[in-house]
């Protein structure tokens, strides 16, 4: 029978540790308030009795050795066998000091509200570090683009609208034009043939039409006063250089993300149509090892995609369904909701149909499909299987039909990893997807070519 506990927010690891000790006085809690130079440490037992008052420890290898020595000494003296929440646990909410924070950490642990993060080590931790770094780079890119828009609106109003200029915003040709001598009068004065050749070199499919439309539009906008032209052009040029640098960094880190994703069970999420490397990595990085993760109900609450429910007046009382909780892992929520939106537009047929049905019924389709995707994703990661439509998951499904599905969807899965520059890492014989590929080829006698 499955063991249950009414304290769903308490750490089962800590409960097991205290149960194993047999007596709370035989457990020593060592809360640490981390800092750059000097940590603050305190010792207390399972009852909350302070065994040693707060004392500083240097953030150096010598400090670590000193702390370990102090822990063993206190364990011997007291005959103990060595074997965000903190803010809410503080008794004093009006002040914030290292000592008060340390007391909050100790209370958090003794109230069994400590939890082990499933992405705390190994490939999952590296993946989470890279994904969050990329997320910050994207935010920085958005900031730079906003500054570029401000400068362009003064030099050449409307240029970043493709319907006006005929140039895709922030494309290779757009950046090239903005980088050197950019303004409406200068665009008008350029020789048509020279402009056409430059646009062709920068990837414009119909450069002659694009050049004509661009110069015609440049003749209809207001000019910037000459006294401000040089400073605005210098500012814009540096913003464009900054934008290029950020884009190169993002591309580089996306390749590294794909390599680390290939080493985790999250690689199977890319088998879902509409889910690419970035979205799969974002969800995997925040979930961590699926075998160490909490039950699905806790995970959906952690992701902030379930509404608050209020019910009173007995079993027959009315139920009020409110908004989703603000306290959640917002990064995980963002990636899951983005994934749900992508599947609603480009995903498998049954998921697109479910998305449309929920939307037509007035439901929050993104949250509904996000919960379904989370449940489906955990199953794919735990069973090491790619996504299969419902008709192929049934026991009466014919092997040749499944083989045909694998062959039909294989190019899409392969191309996702090829574009990310990690196809070798993804389908290596030691990686999860590589092992799946070898198994499928042997069972169904098919060839999934790389």
C-alpha positions as CSV (number, residue, x, y, z in Angstrom):
1,X,0.0,0.0,0.0
2,X,1.3,3.4,-0.9
3,X,2.5,5.4,2.2
4,X,0.7,8.7,2.6
5,X,1.4,11.7,4.9
6,X,-0.9,14.6,5.6
7,X,2.1,16.9,5.7
8,X,2.5,17.2,2.0
9,X,4.9,20.1,2.2
10,X,7.3,18.5,4.6
11,X,10.4,16.8,3.4
12,X,10.1,13.0,3.4
13,X,13.9,12.7,3.4
14,X,14.1,14.7,6.7
15,X,11.2,12.7,8.2
16,X,13.1,9.5,7.4
17,X,16.3,10.8,8.8
18,X,14.6,11.7,12.1
19,X,12.8,8.4,12.2
20,X,16.1,6.6,11.7
21,X,17.7,8.5,14.5
22,X,15.0,7.4,16.9
23,X,15.4,10.6,19.0
24,X,15.4,14.2,18.0
25,X,18.2,14.9,20.4
26,X,20.4,12.5,18.3
27,X,20.1,14.7,15.2
28,X,22.3,17.8,14.7
29,X,21.1,20.5,12.4
30,X,23.8,22.7,10.8
31,X,22.1,25.8,9.2
32,X,24.4,28.0,7.1
33,X,23.7,31.5,6.0
34,X,26.0,31.8,2.9
35,X,27.9,34.9,2.0
36,X,30.8,35.9,-0.2
37,X,33.5,36.1,2.5
38,X,32.2,34.9,5.8
39,X,29.4,32.3,6.3
40,X,27.4,32.3,9.5
41,X,26.9,28.8,11.0
42,X,25.0,27.5,14.0
43,X,24.5,24.0,15.6
44,X,21.2,22.8,17.1
45,X,19.5,19.5,17.7
46,X,16.1,18.2,16.5
47,X,14.2,19.8,19.3
48,X,15.6,23.2,18.4
49,X,18.0,23.5,21.4
50,X,21.1,25.5,20.4
51,X,24.2,23.4,20.7
52,X,26.5,26.1,19.6
53,X,25.8,29.8,19.1
54,X,26.2,31.4,15.6
55,X,29.9,31.7,14.6
56,X,31.6,32.8,11.4
57,X,33.4,30.5,8.9
58,X,35.6,31.7,6.1
59,X,34.5,31.0,2.5
60,X,37.8,29.1,1.8
61,X,39.0,25.5,1.8
62,X,40.4,26.1,5.3
63,X,37.0,27.3,6.4
64,X,35.4,24.1,5.2
65,X,37.9,22.0,7.1
66,X,37.3,24.0,10.2
67,X,33.6,23.6,9.9
68,X,33.9,19.8,9.5
69,X,36.2,19.6,12.5
70,X,33.7,21.6,14.6
71,X,30.8,19.4,13.5
72,X,32.6,16.2,14.5
73,X,33.7,17.7,17.8
74,X,30.1,18.6,18.7
75,X,28.8,15.2,17.5
76,X,31.3,13.5,19.9
77,X,30.5,15.8,22.8
78,X,26.7,15.4,22.4
79,X,27.0,11.6,21.5
80,X,25.5,12.1,18.0
81,X,26.5,9.7,15.3
82,X,27.9,11.6,12.3
83,X,26.0,10.4,9.5
84,X,12.6,31.3,0.3
85,X,11.1,29.4,2.9
86,X,13.7,30.6,5.3
87,X,12.3,34.1,5.3
88,X,8.8,32.8,6.2
89,X,10.2,30.8,9.1
90,X,11.7,33.8,10.7
91,X,10.0,35.0,13.9
92,X,11.0,38.6,13.2
93,X,9.7,39.9,9.8
94,X,10.5,43.6,10.5
95,X,14.3,43.2,10.3
96,X,16.8,41.3,8.3
97,X,20.2,40.3,9.6
98,X,22.5,37.3,9.1
99,X,21.6,35.9,12.6
100,X,17.8,36.3,12.0
101,X,18.2,34.6,8.6
102,X,20.2,31.8,10.2
103,X,17.4,31.2,12.7
104,X,14.9,31.1,9.8
105,X,17.0,28.4,8.0
106,X,17.2,26.3,11.2
107,X,13.4,26.6,11.8
108,X,12.8,25.6,8.2
109,X,14.9,22.4,8.6
110,X,13.4,21.5,11.9
111,X,9.9,22.0,10.5
112,X,10.8,19.4,7.8
113,X,10.3,21.9,5.0
114,X,13.6,21.2,3.3
115,X,13.5,19.6,-0.1
116,X,16.1,18.0,-2.4
117,X,16.2,19.5,-5.8
118,X,16.1,16.8,-8.6
119,X,18.4,19.0,-10.7
120,X,21.1,19.5,-8.1
121,X,23.9,17.4,-9.7
122,X,25.2,15.9,-12.9
123,X,24.0,16.6,-16.4
124,X,20.7,18.0,-15.1
125,X,22.5,20.7,-13.1
126,X,24.7,21.7,-16.0
127,X,21.7,21.8,-18.2
128,X,19.8,24.1,-15.8
129,X,22.8,26.4,-15.6
130,X,23.0,26.7,-19.3
131,X,19.3,27.1,-19.9
132,X,19.0,29.9,-17.3
133,X,22.1,31.6,-18.7
134,X,20.5,31.6,-22.2
135,X,17.3,33.0,-20.7
136,X,19.3,36.0,-19.4
137,X,21.0,36.5,-22.7
138,X,17.6,36.5,-24.4
139,X,16.4,39.2,-22.0
140,X,19.5,41.3,-22.7
141,X,18.9,40.9,-26.5
142,X,15.3,42.2,-26.0
143,X,16.7,45.2,-24.2
144,X,19.2,45.9,-27.0
145,X,16.5,45.6,-29.6
146,X,14.3,48.1,-27.8
147,X,17.2,50.6,-27.9
148,X,17.8,49.9,-31.6
149,X,14.1,50.6,-32.2
150,X,14.5,54.0,-30.4
151,X,17.5,55.0,-32.5
152,X,16.0,53.8,-35.8
153,X,12.8,55.7,-35.2
154,X,14.8,58.9,-35.2
155,X,17.1,58.0,-38.1
156,X,14.7,56.2,-40.4
157,X,11.1,56.0,-39.0
158,X,9.3,52.7,-39.9
159,X,12.4,50.9,-41.3
160,X,11.9,48.0,-38.8
161,X,8.5,47.3,-40.2
162,X,8.8,44.8,-43.1
163,X,5.6,46.0,-44.7
164,X,7.1,49.5,-45.1
165,X,10.8,48.8,-46.0
166,X,10.6,45.2,-47.4
167,X,13.4,44.2,-45.1
168,X,12.9,41.6,-42.4
169,X,13.7,43.3,-39.0
170,X,17.0,42.2,-37.5
171,X,17.8,39.9,-40.4
172,X,21.4,39.8,-41.7
173,X,20.6,42.5,-44.3
174,X,18.7,44.7,-41.8
175,X,21.7,44.7,-39.4
176,X,24.1,45.4,-42.3
177,X,22.1,48.4,-43.3
178,X,21.9,49.8,-39.8
179,X,25.5,49.3,-39.0
180,X,27.0,51.8,-41.5
181,X,25.9,55.3,-42.5
182,X,22.2,54.6,-41.8
183,X,19.6,57.3,-42.3
184,X,16.7,57.9,-44.7
185,X,18.6,60.5,-46.8
186,X,21.7,58.3,-47.1
187,X,19.5,55.3,-48.1
188,X,17.9,57.5,-50.8
189,X,21.3,58.6,-52.2
190,X,22.8,55.1,-52.6
191,X,23.2,53.8,-56.1
192,X,20.5,51.3,-56.9
193,X,22.7,48.7,-58.4
194,X,25.2,48.8,-55.5
195,X,22.4,48.5,-53.0
196,X,20.9,45.5,-54.9
197,X,24.3,43.7,-54.9
198,X,24.7,44.3,-51.2
199,X,21.2,43.0,-50.4
200,X,21.9,39.9,-52.5
201,X,25.1,39.2,-50.6
202,X,23.2,39.4,-47.3
203,X,20.6,36.9,-48.3
204,X,17.6,38.9,-49.7
205,X,15.8,36.6,-52.2
206,X,14.6,39.4,-54.5
207,X,17.1,42.2,-54.0
208,X,16.0,44.4,-56.9
209,X,12.4,44.6,-55.6
210,X,13.6,45.1,-52.0
211,X,16.0,47.9,-53.0
212,X,13.3,49.7,-55.0
213,X,10.7,49.4,-52.2
214,X,13.3,50.6,-49.6
215,X,14.3,53.7,-51.5
216,X,10.8,54.6,-52.4
217,X,9.8,54.4,-48.7
218,X,12.9,56.4,-47.7
219,X,11.7,59.2,-49.9
220,X,8.4,59.5,-48.0
221,X,9.7,59.8,-44.4
222,X,11.0,62.8,-42.4
223,X,14.7,63.5,-42.2
224,X,16.8,63.7,-39.0
225,X,18.4,67.1,-38.4
226,X,22.1,67.0,-39.4
227,X,23.3,68.1,-36.0
228,X,22.0,64.9,-34.4
229,X,22.9,62.5,-37.2
230,X,26.5,61.5,-36.2
231,X,25.7,60.8,-32.5
232,X,22.6,58.7,-33.4
233,X,24.5,56.7,-36.0
234,X,27.3,56.0,-33.5
235,X,24.8,54.9,-30.9
236,X,23.0,52.7,-33.4
237,X,26.2,51.1,-34.7
238,X,27.3,50.1,-31.2
239,X,23.9,48.7,-30.4
240,X,24.0,46.6,-33.6
241,X,27.5,45.3,-32.6
242,X,26.2,44.4,-29.2
243,X,23.2,42.6,-30.7
244,X,25.5,40.6,-33.0
245,X,27.6,39.5,-30.0
246,X,24.6,38.4,-28.0
247,X,23.2,36.4,-31.0
248,X,26.5,34.6,-31.4
249,X,26.6,33.8,-27.7
250,X,23.0,32.5,-27.8
251,X,23.8,30.3,-30.8
252,X,26.9,28.9,-29.1
253,X,25.1,28.2,-25.9
254,X,22.1,26.5,-27.7
255,X,24.5,24.0,-29.2
256,X,26.0,23.3,-25.7
257,X,22.4,23.0,-24.3
258,X,21.6,20.4,-27.0
259,X,24.7,18.4,-26.1
260,X,23.8,18.3,-22.4
261,X,20.1,17.6,-23.2
262,X,21.1,14.6,-25.2
263,X,22.6,13.1,-22.1
264,X,19.3,13.3,-20.1
265,X,15.9,11.6,-20.4
266,X,14.5,15.0,-21.5
267,X,15.8,14.2,-25.0
268,X,12.7,12.2,-25.6
269,X,10.6,15.4,-25.3
270,X,11.9,16.5,-28.7
271,X,10.0,13.6,-30.3
272,X,6.8,15.6,-29.7
273,X,5.9,17.6,-32.8
274,X,6.1,21.3,-32.0
275,X,8.7,20.9,-29.2
276,X,12.2,21.9,-30.1
277,X,15.6,21.7,-28.3
278,X,15.2,24.9,-26.4
279,X,11.7,24.2,-25.0
280,X,12.6,20.5,-24.2
281,X,15.8,21.7,-22.4
282,X,13.9,24.3,-20.5
283,X,11.3,21.9,-19.1
284,X,13.9,19.2,-18.4
285,X,16.3,21.6,-16.6
286,X,13.6,22.7,-14.2
287,X,12.1,19.2,-13.6
288,X,15.5,17.5,-13.2
289,X,15.7,13.7,-12.8
290,X,12.1,12.4,-13.3
291,X,12.8,9.4,-11.0
292,X,13.6,11.8,-8.1
293,X,10.8,14.2,-8.8
294,X,7.7,14.6,-6.6
295,X,4.3,13.2,-7.8
296,X,2.6,14.9,-10.7
297,X,0.1,16.8,-8.6
298,X,2.9,18.4,-6.7
299,X,4.8,19.1,-9.9
300,X,1.8,20.9,-11.5
301,X,1.4,23.0,-8.4
302,X,5.1,23.7,-8.4
303,X,4.9,24.8,-12.0
304,X,2.0,27.2,-11.2
305,X,-0.5,25.8,-13.8
306,X,-3.3,24.7,-11.4
307,X,-5.9,27.1,-10.0
308,X,-6.5,27.7,-6.3
309,X,-9.6,25.8,-4.9
310,X,-11.6,27.0,-2.0
311,X,-14.4,24.8,-0.5
312,X,-16.2,25.0,2.8
313,X,-19.5,24.1,4.4
314,X,-19.0,20.3,4.4
315,X,-18.8,17.8,1.5
316,X,-21.8,19.4,-0.2
317,X,-20.5,23.0,0.1
318,X,-19.8,25.0,-3.0
319,X,-16.4,25.0,-4.6
320,X,-14.7,28.2,-5.7
321,X,-12.0,28.0,-8.3
322,X,-9.7,31.0,-8.3
323,X,-6.6,32.1,-10.1
324,X,-3.4,30.2,-10.2
325,X,-1.0,30.7,-7.3
326,X,1.7,33.4,-7.8
327,X,4.2,31.4,-5.8
328,X,5.7,28.9,-8.3
329,X,8.7,28.1,-10.4
330,X,8.1,30.8,-13.0
331,X,10.8,29.6,-15.3
332,X,9.2,26.1,-15.5
333,X,5.8,27.7,-15.9
334,X,7.0,29.9,-18.8
335,X,8.6,26.9,-20.7
336,X,5.6,24.6,-20.1
337,X,3.0,27.2,-21.2
338,X,5.1,28.1,-24.3
339,X,5.3,24.4,-25.1
340,X,1.5,24.1,-24.8
341,X,1.0,27.0,-27.1
342,X,3.3,25.5,-29.7
343,X,1.5,22.1,-29.5
344,X,-1.8,23.9,-29.9
345,X,-0.6,25.4,-33.2
346,X,1.9,22.8,-34.6
347,X,1.7,19.7,-32.3
348,X,0.2,16.2,-32.8
349,X,-3.3,16.1,-34.2
350,X,-4.9,14.8,-31.0
351,X,-3.3,17.6,-28.9
352,X,-4.2,20.3,-31.4
353,X,-7.8,19.0,-31.3
354,X,-7.8,19.0,-27.5
355,X,-6.4,22.6,-27.5
356,X,-9.1,23.8,-29.8
357,X,-11.8,22.1,-27.8
358,X,-10.7,23.6,-24.5
359,X,-10.4,27.1,-26.1
360,X,-13.9,26.8,-27.6
361,X,-15.3,25.8,-24.2
362,X,-13.9,28.9,-22.6
363,X,-11.2,27.1,-20.7
364,X,-7.6,28.2,-20.3
365,X,-6.3,26.0,-23.2
366,X,-2.6,26.8,-22.5
367,X,-2.8,25.7,-18.9
368,X,-4.9,22.6,-19.8
369,X,-2.5,21.4,-22.4
370,X,0.5,22.3,-20.2
371,X,-0.8,19.9,-17.5
372,X,-1.3,17.2,-20.1
373,X,2.1,17.8,-21.6
374,X,3.7,17.6,-18.1
375,X,2.0,14.3,-17.5
376,X,3.0,13.0,-20.9
377,X,6.5,14.3,-20.6
378,X,7.2,12.6,-17.3
379,X,5.9,9.4,-18.8
380,X,8.2,9.7,-21.8
381,X,11.2,10.4,-19.7
382,X,10.6,7.6,-17.2
383,X,9.9,4.9,-19.9
384,X,12.6,6.1,-22.4
385,X,10.1,6.2,-25.2
386,X,9.4,8.7,-28.0
387,X,5.9,10.1,-28.4
388,X,3.3,7.8,-29.9
389,X,-0.3,8.8,-30.9
390,X,-3.0,7.1,-29.0
391,X,-3.8,4.6,-31.8
392,X,-0.2,3.2,-31.7
393,X,-0.1,2.9,-27.9
394,X,-2.9,0.3,-27.8
395,X,-2.1,-3.4,-27.5
396,X,-3.8,-4.3,-30.7
397,X,-1.6,-1.9,-32.8
398,X,0.2,-3.8,-35.5
399,X,4.0,-3.7,-35.5
400,X,4.2,-2.6,-39.1
401,X,2.0,0.4,-38.3
402,X,4.3,1.4,-35.5
403,X,7.3,0.9,-37.7
404,X,5.7,3.1,-40.4
405,X,5.1,5.8,-37.8
406,X,8.8,5.7,-36.7
407,X,10.0,6.0,-40.3
408,X,7.6,8.8,-41.1
409,X,8.6,10.9,-38.0
410,X,12.3,10.1,-37.9
411,X,13.4,12.9,-40.3
412,X,11.8,15.5,-38.2
413,X,13.4,14.3,-35.0
414,X,16.8,13.9,-36.7
415,X,16.7,17.4,-38.2
416,X,16.0,19.0,-34.8
417,X,19.2,17.7,-33.5
418,X,21.1,18.3,-36.7
419,X,20.1,22.0,-36.7
420,X,21.3,22.3,-33.1
421,X,24.7,20.8,-34.1
422,X,24.4,17.9,-31.6
423,X,23.2,15.0,-33.8
424,X,26.3,12.9,-32.8
425,X,25.8,13.5,-29.1
426,X,22.0,12.8,-29.4
427,X,22.2,9.4,-31.2
428,X,25.4,8.1,-29.7
429,X,25.0,4.5,-28.5
430,X,25.5,5.6,-24.8
431,X,22.8,8.4,-25.0
432,X,19.1,7.7,-24.3
433,X,18.0,8.5,-27.8
434,X,20.8,6.5,-29.3
435,X,19.8,3.4,-27.2
436,X,16.2,3.9,-28.3
437,X,17.2,4.1,-31.9
438,X,19.3,0.9,-31.8
439,X,16.4,-0.9,-30.0
440,X,13.8,0.2,-32.5
441,X,15.9,-0.8,-35.5
442,X,16.4,-4.3,-34.1
443,X,12.8,-4.9,-33.0
444,X,11.1,-3.6,-36.2
445,X,13.9,-4.4,-38.7
446,X,14.0,-0.8,-40.0
447,X,16.8,1.6,-40.7
448,X,16.8,5.1,-39.1
449,X,19.6,6.7,-41.1
450,X,21.6,9.6,-39.7
